[in-house]
């Protein structure tokens, strides 16, 4: 089975997103400040790659984001974080 470009972009974005999660976990768990800084640099480079690939996916209509949140939805979420609900 031959993979098409859309599938490859989607798979790559999924992989990058997983790496971002792992970098976040590692950064939070390390006590070594040099290692923590290096991991942050790797995470930042990974985020930049994710943003670039996301832009390509949007331009080629491989990815269509969800509709933007309404102001009411935004206010509701903000309210959750400023109240004791969470």
Backbone atoms as SQL, in Angstrom:
CREATE TABLE atoms (id INTEGER PRIMARY KEY, chain TEXT, resi INTEGER, resn TEXT, atom TEXT, x REAL, y REAL, z REAL);
INSERT INTO atoms VALUES
  (1, 'A', 1, 'UNK', 'N', 0.837, -1.175, 0.000),
  (2, 'A', 1, 'UNK', 'CA', 0.000, 0.000, 0.000),
  (3, 'A', 1, 'UNK', 'C', 0.887, 1.245, 0.000),
  (4, 'A', 2, 'UNK', 'N', 0.591, 2.169, -0.852),
  (5, 'A', 2, 'UNK', 'CA', 1.377, 3.375, -0.982),
  (6, 'A', 2, 'UNK', 'C', 0.757, 4.497, -0.149),
  (7, 'A', 3, 'UNK', 'N', 1.594, 5.155, 0.649),
  (8, 'A', 3, 'UNK', 'CA', 1.102, 6.261, 1.464),
  (9, 'A', 3, 'UNK', 'C', 1.065, 7.532, 0.623),
  (10, 'A', 4, 'UNK', 'N', 0.016, 8.310, 0.804),
  (11, 'A', 4, 'UNK', 'CA', -0.042, 9.579, 0.096),
  (12, 'A', 4, 'UNK', 'C', 0.487, 10.696, 1.003),
  (13, 'A', 5, 'UNK', 'N', 0.667, 11.857, 0.414),
  (14, 'A', 5, 'UNK', 'CA', 1.258, 12.974, 1.147),
  (15, 'A', 5, 'UNK', 'C', 0.417, 13.375, 2.360),
  (16, 'A', 6, 'UNK', 'N', -0.893, 13.391, 2.200),
  (17, 'A', 6, 'UNK', 'CA', -1.773, 13.776, 3.301),
  (18, 'A', 6, 'UNK', 'C', -1.585, 12.847, 4.497),
  (19, 'A', 7, 'UNK', 'N', -1.499, 11.561, 4.242),
  (20, 'A', 7, 'UNK', 'CA', -1.308, 10.582, 5.315),
  (21, 'A', 7, 'UNK', 'C', 0.047, 10.780, 5.991),
  (22, 'A', 8, 'UNK', 'N', 1.072, 11.036, 5.184),
  (23, 'A', 8, 'UNK', 'CA', 2.407, 11.238, 5.752),
  (24, 'A', 8, 'UNK', 'C', 2.450, 12.488, 6.627),
  (25, 'A', 9, 'UNK', 'N', 1.802, 13.550, 6.189),
  (26, 'A', 9, 'UNK', 'CA', 1.770, 14.784, 6.983),
  (27, 'A', 9, 'UNK', 'C', 1.022, 14.530, 8.296),
  (28, 'A', 10, 'UNK', 'N', -0.105, 13.870, 8.217),
  (29, 'A', 10, 'UNK', 'CA', -0.894, 13.576, 9.417),
  (30, 'A', 10, 'UNK', 'C', -0.108, 12.697, 10.383),
  (31, 'A', 11, 'UNK', 'N', 0.551, 11.677, 9.878),
  (32, 'A', 11, 'UNK', 'CA', 1.347, 10.792, 10.731),
  (33, 'A', 11, 'UNK', 'C', 2.504, 11.546, 11.382),
  (34, 'A', 12, 'UNK', 'N', 3.136, 12.428, 10.627),
  (35, 'A', 12, 'UNK', 'CA', 4.250, 13.195, 11.158),
  (36, 'A', 12, 'UNK', 'C', 3.768, 14.151, 12.251),
  (37, 'A', 13, 'UNK', 'N', 2.638, 14.821, 12.019),
  (38, 'A', 13, 'UNK', 'CA', 2.088, 15.703, 13.048),
  (39, 'A', 13, 'UNK', 'C', 1.744, 14.933, 14.316),
  (40, 'A', 14, 'UNK', 'N', 1.190, 13.755, 14.163),
  (41, 'A', 14, 'UNK', 'CA', 0.865, 12.922, 15.323),
  (42, 'A', 14, 'UNK', 'C', 2.129, 12.570, 16.092),
  (43, 'A', 15, 'UNK', 'N', 3.180, 12.202, 15.377),
  (44, 'A', 15, 'UNK', 'CA', 4.452, 11.874, 16.027),
  (45, 'A', 15, 'UNK', 'C', 5.049, 13.066, 16.749),
  (46, 'A', 16, 'UNK', 'N', 5.028, 14.224, 16.102),
  (47, 'A', 16, 'UNK', 'CA', 5.569, 15.437, 16.724),
  (48, 'A', 16, 'UNK', 'C', 4.777, 15.784, 17.980),
  (49, 'A', 17, 'UNK', 'N', 3.467, 15.693, 17.905),
  (50, 'A', 17, 'UNK', 'CA', 2.644, 16.000, 19.075),
  (51, 'A', 17, 'UNK', 'C', 2.963, 15.063, 20.234),
  (52, 'A', 18, 'UNK', 'N', 3.206, 13.805, 19.936),
  (53, 'A', 18, 'UNK', 'CA', 3.593, 12.853, 20.977),
  (54, 'A', 18, 'UNK', 'C', 4.933, 13.207, 21.594),
  (55, 'A', 19, 'UNK', 'N', 5.869, 13.642, 20.759),
  (56, 'A', 19, 'UNK', 'CA', 7.179, 14.038, 21.263),
  (57, 'A', 19, 'UNK', 'C', 7.058, 15.265, 22.168),
  (58, 'A', 20, 'UNK', 'N', 6.199, 16.201, 21.804),
  (59, 'A', 20, 'UNK', 'CA', 6.006, 17.385, 22.641),
  (60, 'A', 20, 'UNK', 'C', 5.499, 16.997, 24.025),
  (61, 'A', 21, 'UNK', 'N', 4.596, 16.030, 24.079),
  (62, 'A', 21, 'UNK', 'CA', 4.090, 15.547, 25.365),
  (63, 'A', 21, 'UNK', 'C', 5.229, 14.943, 26.174),
  (64, 'A', 22, 'UNK', 'N', 6.046, 14.107, 25.526),
  (65, 'A', 22, 'UNK', 'CA', 7.146, 13.468, 26.233),
  (66, 'A', 22, 'UNK', 'C', 8.189, 14.481, 26.722),
  (67, 'A', 23, 'UNK', 'N', 8.495, 15.474, 25.894),
  (68, 'A', 23, 'UNK', 'CA', 9.432, 16.510, 26.350),
  (69, 'A', 23, 'UNK', 'C', 8.886, 17.218, 27.582),
  (70, 'A', 24, 'UNK', 'N', 7.604, 17.542, 27.576),
  (71, 'A', 24, 'UNK', 'CA', 6.993, 18.187, 28.740),
  (72, 'A', 24, 'UNK', 'C', 7.110, 17.340, 29.988),
  (73, 'A', 25, 'UNK', 'N', 6.896, 16.043, 29.845),
  (74, 'A', 25, 'UNK', 'CA', 7.015, 15.131, 30.990),
  (75, 'A', 25, 'UNK', 'C', 8.449, 15.075, 31.503),
  (76, 'A', 26, 'UNK', 'N', 9.406, 14.982, 30.564),
  (77, 'A', 26, 'UNK', 'CA', 10.816, 14.880, 30.964),
  (78, 'A', 26, 'UNK', 'C', 11.288, 16.171, 31.628),
  (79, 'A', 27, 'UNK', 'N', 10.886, 17.317, 31.081),
  (80, 'A', 27, 'UNK', 'CA', 11.301, 18.599, 31.649),
  (81, 'A', 27, 'UNK', 'C', 10.821, 18.717, 33.093),
  (82, 'A', 28, 'UNK', 'N', 9.601, 18.332, 33.332),
  (83, 'A', 28, 'UNK', 'CA', 9.024, 18.436, 34.675),
  (84, 'A', 28, 'UNK', 'C', 9.684, 17.479, 35.669),
  (85, 'A', 29, 'UNK', 'N', 10.255, 16.381, 35.179),
  (86, 'A', 29, 'UNK', 'CA', 10.774, 15.355, 36.071),
  (87, 'A', 29, 'UNK', 'C', 12.272, 15.439, 36.336),
  (88, 'A', 30, 'UNK', 'N', 12.993, 16.236, 35.559),
  (89, 'A', 30, 'UNK', 'CA', 14.435, 16.272, 35.763),
  (90, 'A', 30, 'UNK', 'C', 14.840, 17.353, 36.754),
  (91, 'A', 31, 'UNK', 'N', 15.852, 17.055, 37.559),
  (92, 'A', 31, 'UNK', 'CA', 16.377, 18.033, 38.505),
  (93, 'A', 31, 'UNK', 'C', 17.646, 18.682, 37.973),
  (94, 'A', 32, 'UNK', 'N', 18.257, 18.090, 36.953),
  (95, 'A', 32, 'UNK', 'CA', 19.493, 18.612, 36.390),
  (96, 'A', 32, 'UNK', 'C', 19.177, 19.816, 35.517),
  (97, 'A', 33, 'UNK', 'N', 19.666, 20.990, 35.921),
  (98, 'A', 33, 'UNK', 'CA', 19.300, 22.215, 35.206),
  (99, 'A', 33, 'UNK', 'C', 19.848, 22.250, 33.785),
  (100, 'A', 34, 'UNK', 'N', 21.033, 21.676, 33.556),
  (101, 'A', 34, 'UNK', 'CA', 21.576, 21.635, 32.192),
  (102, 'A', 34, 'UNK', 'C', 20.722, 20.749, 31.291),
  (103, 'A', 35, 'UNK', 'N', 20.337, 19.601, 31.808),
  (104, 'A', 35, 'UNK', 'CA', 19.483, 18.697, 31.043),
  (105, 'A', 35, 'UNK', 'C', 18.121, 19.343, 30.795),
  (106, 'A', 36, 'UNK', 'N', 17.591, 20.002, 31.821),
  (107, 'A', 36, 'UNK', 'CA', 16.291, 20.667, 31.684),
  (108, 'A', 36, 'UNK', 'C', 16.349, 21.711, 30.570),
  (109, 'A', 37, 'UNK', 'N', 17.428, 22.500, 30.531),
  (110, 'A', 37, 'UNK', 'CA', 17.579, 23.524, 29.502),
  (111, 'A', 37, 'UNK', 'C', 17.698, 22.894, 28.111),
  (112, 'A', 38, 'UNK', 'N', 18.454, 21.814, 28.008),
  (113, 'A', 38, 'UNK', 'CA', 18.605, 21.122, 26.725),
  (114, 'A', 38, 'UNK', 'C', 17.268, 20.568, 26.244),
  (115, 'A', 39, 'UNK', 'N', 16.509, 19.981, 27.147),
  (116, 'A', 39, 'UNK', 'CA', 15.195, 19.451, 26.785),
  (117, 'A', 39, 'UNK', 'C', 14.254, 20.564, 26.335),
  (118, 'A', 40, 'UNK', 'N', 14.341, 21.716, 26.982),
  (119, 'A', 40, 'UNK', 'CA', 13.513, 22.860, 26.578),
  (120, 'A', 40, 'UNK', 'C', 13.882, 23.320, 25.171),
  (121, 'A', 41, 'UNK', 'N', 15.176, 23.307, 24.853),
  (122, 'A', 41, 'UNK', 'CA', 15.613, 23.682, 23.505),
  (123, 'A', 41, 'UNK', 'C', 15.083, 22.690, 22.475),
  (124, 'A', 42, 'UNK', 'N', 15.158, 21.396, 22.805),
  (125, 'A', 42, 'UNK', 'CA', 14.617, 20.373, 21.904),
  (126, 'A', 42, 'UNK', 'C', 13.111, 20.556, 21.729),
  (127, 'A', 43, 'UNK', 'N', 12.418, 20.829, 22.838),
  (128, 'A', 43, 'UNK', 'CA', 10.968, 21.032, 22.769),
  (129, 'A', 43, 'UNK', 'C', 10.626, 22.235, 21.895),
  (130, 'A', 44, 'UNK', 'N', 11.378, 23.314, 22.063),
  (131, 'A', 44, 'UNK', 'CA', 11.122, 24.515, 21.266),
  (132, 'A', 44, 'UNK', 'C', 11.329, 24.253, 19.774),
  (133, 'A', 45, 'UNK', 'N', 12.385, 23.516, 19.439),
  (134, 'A', 45, 'UNK', 'CA', 12.634, 23.170, 18.030),
  (135, 'A', 45, 'UNK', 'C', 11.515, 22.275, 17.504),
  (136, 'A', 46, 'UNK', 'N', 11.060, 21.363, 18.337),
  (137, 'A', 46, 'UNK', 'CA', 9.972, 20.457, 17.963),
  (138, 'A', 46, 'UNK', 'C', 8.685, 21.255, 17.743),
  (139, 'A', 47, 'UNK', 'N', 8.414, 22.234, 18.608),
  (140, 'A', 47, 'UNK', 'CA', 7.229, 23.075, 18.447),
  (141, 'A', 47, 'UNK', 'C', 7.305, 23.868, 17.145),
  (142, 'A', 48, 'UNK', 'N', 8.484, 24.355, 16.812),
  (143, 'A', 48, 'UNK', 'CA', 8.645, 25.110, 15.577),
  (144, 'A', 48, 'UNK', 'C', 8.370, 24.212, 14.367),
  (145, 'A', 49, 'UNK', 'N', 8.865, 22.987, 14.397),
  (146, 'A', 49, 'UNK', 'CA', 8.601, 22.041, 13.312),
  (147, 'A', 49, 'UNK', 'C', 7.110, 21.746, 13.200),
  (148, 'A', 50, 'UNK', 'N', 6.468, 21.589, 14.350),
  (149, 'A', 50, 'UNK', 'CA', 5.032, 21.305, 14.358),
  (150, 'A', 50, 'UNK', 'C', 4.269, 22.460, 13.732),
  (151, 'A', 51, 'UNK', 'N', 4.635, 23.694, 14.075),
  (152, 'A', 51, 'UNK', 'CA', 3.943, 24.862, 13.523),
  (153, 'A', 51, 'UNK', 'C', 4.134, 24.954, 12.011),
  (154, 'A', 52, 'UNK', 'N', 5.347, 24.699, 11.543),
  (155, 'A', 52, 'UNK', 'CA', 5.621, 24.759, 10.103),
  (156, 'A', 52, 'UNK', 'C', 4.828, 23.693, 9.349),
  (157, 'A', 53, 'UNK', 'N', 4.812, 22.487, 9.886),
  (158, 'A', 53, 'UNK', 'CA', 4.076, 21.409, 9.234),
  (159, 'A', 53, 'UNK', 'C', 2.567, 21.665, 9.288),
  (160, 'A', 54, 'UNK', 'N', 2.102, 22.234, 10.393),
  (161, 'A', 54, 'UNK', 'CA', 0.688, 22.585, 10.516),
  (162, 'A', 54, 'UNK', 'C', 0.297, 23.593, 9.442),
  (163, 'A', 55, 'UNK', 'N', 1.149, 24.595, 9.208),
  (164, 'A', 55, 'UNK', 'CA', 0.864, 25.602, 8.173),
  (165, 'A', 55, 'UNK', 'C', 0.766, 24.945, 6.800),
  (166, 'A', 56, 'UNK', 'N', 1.665, 24.022, 6.514),
  (167, 'A', 56, 'UNK', 'CA', 1.629, 23.303, 5.238),
  (168, 'A', 56, 'UNK', 'C', 0.323, 22.514, 5.122),
  (169, 'A', 57, 'UNK', 'N', -0.043, 21.826, 6.201),
  (170, 'A', 57, 'UNK', 'CA', -1.270, 21.028, 6.192),
  (171, 'A', 57, 'UNK', 'C', -2.492, 21.912, 5.962),
  (172, 'A', 58, 'UNK', 'N', -2.505, 23.094, 6.579),
  (173, 'A', 58, 'UNK', 'CA', -3.622, 24.026, 6.370),
  (174, 'A', 58, 'UNK', 'C', -3.664, 24.530, 4.929),
  (175, 'A', 59, 'UNK', 'N', -2.495, 24.901, 4.392),
  (176, 'A', 59, 'UNK', 'CA', -2.431, 25.417, 3.024),
  (177, 'A', 59, 'UNK', 'C', -2.926, 24.397, 2.011),
  (178, 'A', 60, 'UNK', 'N', -2.659, 23.131, 2.252),
  (179, 'A', 60, 'UNK', 'CA', -3.039, 22.081, 1.319),
  (180, 'A', 60, 'UNK', 'C', -4.406, 21.479, 1.659),
  (181, 'A', 61, 'UNK', 'N', -5.071, 22.046, 2.653),
  (182, 'A', 61, 'UNK', 'CA', -6.385, 21.574, 3.125),
  (183, 'A', 61, 'UNK', 'C', -6.336, 20.138, 3.622),
  (184, 'A', 62, 'UNK', 'N', -5.172, 19.731, 4.138),
  (185, 'A', 62, 'UNK', 'CA', -5.059, 18.411, 4.763),
  (186, 'A', 62, 'UNK', 'C', -5.632, 18.438, 6.172),
  (187, 'A', 63, 'UNK', 'N', -5.678, 19.622, 6.734),
  (188, 'A', 63, 'UNK', 'CA', -6.173, 19.779, 8.094),
  (189, 'A', 63, 'UNK', 'C', -7.116, 20.969, 8.123),
  (190, 'A', 64, 'UNK', 'N', -8.289, 20.758, 8.656),
  (191, 'A', 64, 'UNK', 'CA', -9.261, 21.836, 8.807),
  (192, 'A', 64, 'UNK', 'C', -9.545, 21.939, 10.304),
  (193, 'A', 65, 'UNK', 'N', -9.159, 23.066, 10.911),
  (194, 'A', 65, 'UNK', 'CA', -9.354, 23.194, 12.357),
  (195, 'A', 65, 'UNK', 'C', -10.825, 23.311, 12.724),
  (196, 'A', 66, 'UNK', 'N', -11.098, 23.060, 13.967),
  (197, 'A', 66, 'UNK', 'CA', -12.461, 23.215, 14.478),
  (198, 'A', 66, 'UNK', 'C', -12.844, 24.690, 14.415),
  (199, 'A', 67, 'UNK', 'N', -14.125, 24.946, 14.487),
  (200, 'A', 67, 'UNK', 'CA', -14.614, 26.328, 14.481),
  (201, 'A', 67, 'UNK', 'C', -14.060, 27.069, 15.699),
  (202, 'A', 68, 'UNK', 'N', -13.853, 28.360, 15.536),
  (203, 'A', 68, 'UNK', 'CA', -13.332, 29.177, 16.639),
  (204, 'A', 68, 'UNK', 'C', -14.373, 29.238, 17.755),
  (205, 'A', 69, 'UNK', 'N', -13.874, 29.284, 18.971),
  (206, 'A', 69, 'UNK', 'CA', -14.746, 29.369, 20.134),
  (207, 'A', 69, 'UNK', 'C', -15.437, 30.720, 20.173),
  (208, 'A', 70, 'UNK', 'N', -16.662, 30.701, 20.631),
  (209, 'A', 70, 'UNK', 'CA', -17.387, 31.958, 20.803),
  (210, 'A', 70, 'UNK', 'C', -16.877, 32.645, 22.067),
  (211, 'A', 71, 'UNK', 'N', -17.171, 33.924, 22.205),
  (212, 'A', 71, 'UNK', 'CA', -16.763, 34.650, 23.412),
  (213, 'A', 71, 'UNK', 'C', -17.410, 34.030, 24.642),
  (214, 'A', 72, 'UNK', 'N', -18.625, 33.548, 24.504),
  (215, 'A', 72, 'UNK', 'CA', -19.323, 32.903, 25.622),
  (216, 'A', 72, 'UNK', 'C', -18.578, 31.641, 26.053),
  (217, 'A', 73, 'UNK', 'N', -18.124, 30.839, 25.097),
  (218, 'A', 73, 'UNK', 'CA', -17.365, 29.626, 25.428),
  (219, 'A', 73, 'UNK', 'C', -16.034, 29.975, 26.091),
  (220, 'A', 74, 'UNK', 'N', -15.378, 30.999, 25.579),
  (221, 'A', 74, 'UNK', 'CA', -14.101, 31.432, 26.163),
  (222, 'A', 74, 'UNK', 'C', -14.313, 31.894, 27.606),
  (223, 'A', 75, 'UNK', 'N', -15.341, 32.705, 27.821),
  (224, 'A', 75, 'UNK', 'CA', -15.641, 33.196, 29.163),
  (225, 'A', 75, 'UNK', 'C', -15.967, 32.055, 30.114),
  (226, 'A', 76, 'UNK', 'N', -16.678, 31.051, 29.616),
  (227, 'A', 76, 'UNK', 'CA', -17.026, 29.892, 30.449),
  (228, 'A', 76, 'UNK', 'C', -15.761, 29.161, 30.914),
  (229, 'A', 77, 'UNK', 'N', -14.846, 28.911, 29.991),
  (230, 'A', 77, 'UNK', 'CA', -13.609, 28.204, 30.343),
  (231, 'A', 77, 'UNK', 'C', -12.773, 29.047, 31.301),
  (232, 'A', 78, 'UNK', 'N', -12.671, 30.330, 31.031),
  (233, 'A', 78, 'UNK', 'CA', -11.941, 31.221, 31.946),
  (234, 'A', 78, 'UNK', 'C', -12.548, 31.155, 33.342),
  (235, 'A', 79, 'UNK', 'N', -13.871, 31.128, 33.388),
  (236, 'A', 79, 'UNK', 'CA', -14.557, 31.044, 34.658),
  (237, 'A', 79, 'UNK', 'C', -14.241, 29.774, 35.416),
  (238, 'A', 80, 'UNK', 'N', -14.080, 28.677, 34.698),
  (239, 'A', 80, 'UNK', 'CA', -13.728, 27.415, 35.349),
  (240, 'A', 80, 'UNK', 'C', -12.381, 27.493, 36.042),
  (241, 'A', 81, 'UNK', 'N', -11.451, 28.221, 35.428),
  (242, 'A', 81, 'UNK', 'CA', -10.111, 28.297, 36.000),
  (243, 'A', 81, 'UNK', 'C', -9.994, 29.349, 37.097),
  (244, 'A', 82, 'UNK', 'N', -10.942, 30.235, 37.177),
  (245, 'A', 82, 'UNK', 'CA', -10.891, 31.253, 38.230),
  (246, 'A', 82, 'UNK', 'C', -11.827, 30.935, 39.392),
  (247, 'A', 83, 'UNK', 'N', -12.619, 29.882, 39.233),
  (248, 'A', 83, 'UNK', 'CA', -13.503, 29.477, 40.325),
  (249, 'A', 83, 'UNK', 'C', -12.967, 28.184, 40.936),
  (250, 'A', 84, 'UNK', 'N', -13.652, 27.680, 41.896),
  (251, 'A', 84, 'UNK', 'CA', -13.204, 26.456, 42.561),
  (252, 'A', 84, 'UNK', 'C', -13.828, 25.203, 41.958),
  (253, 'A', 85, 'UNK', 'N', -14.388, 25.301, 40.752),
  (254, 'A', 85, 'UNK', 'CA', -15.038, 24.157, 40.100),
  (255, 'A', 85, 'UNK', 'C', -14.007, 23.073, 39.798),
  (256, 'A', 86, 'UNK', 'N', -12.815, 23.474, 39.324),
  (257, 'A', 86, 'UNK', 'CA', -11.770, 22.489, 39.005),
  (258, 'A', 86, 'UNK', 'C', -11.110, 22.140, 40.270);
